[in-house]
Amino acid sequence: MHNKPLFVTGIGTGIGKTIISAILTEKLKADYWKPIQSGDLDNSDTLKVKSLISNTNSKIHSEAYRLTQPYSPHKAASIDGITIDQKKIVLPVTDNQLIIEGAGGLMVPLNNDFLMIDLIQQLNAEVIVVVKHYLGSINHTLLSLEALNSRNIPIKALIFNGNTDKYAEQLIVNYLKSGKVISIPVIDILNKQNIARQEIEL
């Protein structure tokens, strides 16, 4: 029996989920899957991860939904004239560890009655929470932890991405019931070498 999938979520958007996903995929020689891509299809997160990993073991799986507009999935899908059907989002077949990258945070709507956190439960995944510090990030982090804990979704790790803030980190760790705490420094130049150089022990 291989490990549960690892679902990379964040406390919001634009906090480095794709970079962390690339590091995890490379370090674990895992497979990668982004179920839903909204917008920027020529420079999608899937293509970015593919360009940043060096190992030949990882398989990159195709998205379940590729939406043309850079909005929340439910809005982007509506503009594209479709409704996301969560029953059509099924795990790719693999014997390898699978890294799944979400879109935005936990409460991002996929349709009118299904959220990203519902998808995590549907896929029976463990969660990697990515945190980046900004004014308001403590609130967003604790809300995210509260939501995961309230549904008994297992947290595998909390990853602080980028510049450190010891005041925020000490407080956040107090509220983390389980899972490793990992810090990834700012990566100035995104390339295969710098991704491979990062140390993550899960």
C-alpha positions, 0 to 999 in steps of 0.5 A: 500500500503506497502513501496517501496522496499529499495535497498542497494547499495554501492560506491564499493565492500567490504564496508559492504552492507551485514552487513547493509542489515542484520541490516535493515532486523532485525530492520524493520523485513523486508524481504531480497532478493539478486537478484544476487549472484556471487561466494562463494555460500556456504557462500553467502550473503543470508546465512550470512544475515539469520545467523545474524537476530533474528526476526521470521517475516523476510522471506529470498527470493531465488536469481534470479541468483546464479553464481559460479564465484566471478566476476562482474555478466556479466563476472560470468554469461558468465563463467557459460555459461548463460546470465542474463536476466533482465526480469527474475529478478522480485520482490518476492511476499510479503506484507512486507517491502523488503530489496534488496541487490545489487552486487558491485556499481551502474554501475556494469554490469548485461549483455552487456547493463543493469547495476545495476542502471537500475535494481534499476529503473526496481524494482522501489526501493528507495536506501540506499547508503552505504559508507566506508571511504578510499582514493578515497571514496569521489569521488566514493560517489559523483559519485554515488549520481550524478548518482542516482540524474541524474535518479531521483532515490529516496535516502532514506538514506546514511549510513556511515559504520565503522570508521568516517571521519568528513572531508569527511562526511561534504563534502558528506552531502553537496551533498546529496539532500534528505534522512537521514544520518546514521552512523554505528560504526565498529562492531567487532564481527558479531553476532545476538546480535550485529546486533540487537543492532544497531540503525537505524531510517529511 
